[in-house]
Amino acid sequence: MGNKLSWTELRRLLAQRAGSNEKEATLFLTAFNTELIKALKRDKQVKINGLGIFKLQAVAPRKSVNVSTGEQITIEGYNKIVFAPEAGVKELVAQGPQENEEITPLKKLGEQAEEIVDILADLGQSPSGEITPEAPVAEEPVVETPAPEEPVVETPAPEPIPAPEPVVEAPQPTVHEAPKKTQPQPKKYHFLRDTLITVLILLLILAGGYYFLRTQIASILQNLLQPQPTEQVAQPAPEEPVAETPAPAEEVQSKDTVPLEPIFYEDLITIEKIRSGSRLTWMAKRYYGDKMYWPYLYDANRDRITNPSDIAIGTPIRVPRLTAEQMDTTIERSRLRLEQLTREAQEACKN
Amino acid sequence: MLTKELIGNIADATGLSKKRVEELLTANNAIMREKLVAGQAIQLQGLGTLETKERKERTIVHPRTGERSVVPAKSQVVFRPVANIKNELK
């Protein structure tokens, strides 16, 4: 396989197949080649029934760059010969090389022996239904049979394979012993291997289960140890305890400790109508320099806004002038107020 | 150009009868087919070689759906012209 069918070989085969002499075959083949080229030049395409099409395919000129100088160059267009096999041929070739007794030349001895073993294996498959013992048979007899004996001694398993078997291997082996010995071995081996694999899989599943449940187990344990804290603290604890916990704590603080009287926004910068695409945050950024002050806009327009993230277009928004104190988040009071307003505004977004 | 024309041309060039040329051509095609299916390359002197090339399995992505699928490995017939033919037909 894979080697090249030489010109002379093709000539010989053709002469044989077509029932003519090599002279005629040579004449034909050379004419075939020259005519093919001529036809390609003229028609750009030659169709040969039963084989395929030879085509002349144009490759367009293209630009490229000289690698060493960086200079722009054009690679000129050219024609190339392309062969497209017929549909049937293409499919057959696509399946890959197949054993074809008719054409394959004489095989080497080793190959022939292998083939016979294969055929025997096929034969043995139908009556007994067992393929496994066949493979080792070919090797085993040589090792295990020091003295040639008659296979009549013990023939409990009458299999058709053993009889022709000696043809493959020169020495006359007791073929019956071999399969008997080898038969249970692979089975045992398979059984052991299978159990090992199942145990391994079980272990893996257990380990995986433990890994996934670990965090949950930890949280359950925590709940058992400290049953007092509210759910707010307990649940987010395993996930991100640092980020979440301070927030609720402050909430409690700010709500209880700081009395926040409602602000009356009287000093307005302007009144702006909501247009398509407007955002309170962008307006806050425009008027106050930072989008973080957007809850003040919501606070000043509570009577008109139910959901700050969904305001009707055309709604006039009052933009109040914020005092320096309100905008200074370093002052505890204003910071808390802004935080509370933000919470309220975000709450309103859920409406 | 079609097969019939080619047969006519070859017959003219060789002095063989069209019928004979057709016989030879079909026999030739049969040999080539068998050899190609068996994975053997064929040398056509003064023209080039017809050979099979193995294509590996590869995955493709449908550009619109993003669906991935596997193109199975296969072998293809490839023609490789001789250098001077390549230049002649340039």
Interface residues (C-beta under 8 A of the other chain):
Chain A: M1 G2 N3 K4 L5 S6 W7 L10 L13 L14 R17 A18 S20 E24 A25 L27 F28 L29 T30 A31 F32 N33 T34 E35 L36 I37 K38 A39 L40 K41 R42 D43 Q45 V46 K47 I48 N49 G50 L51 G52 F54 L56 Y78 N79 K80 I81 V82 F83 P85 V89 K90 L92 V93 A94 Q95 G96 P97 Q98 N100 E102 I103 T104
Chain B: M1 L2 T3 E5 L6 N9 I10 A13 T14 L16 R20 V21 E23 L24 L25 T26 A27 N28 N29 A30 I31 M32 R33 E34 K35 L36 V37 A38 G39 Q40 A41 I42 Q43 L44 Q45 G46 L47 G48 T49 L50 E51 T52 E54 K74 S75 Q76 V77 V78 F79 P81 I85 K86 E88 L89 K90
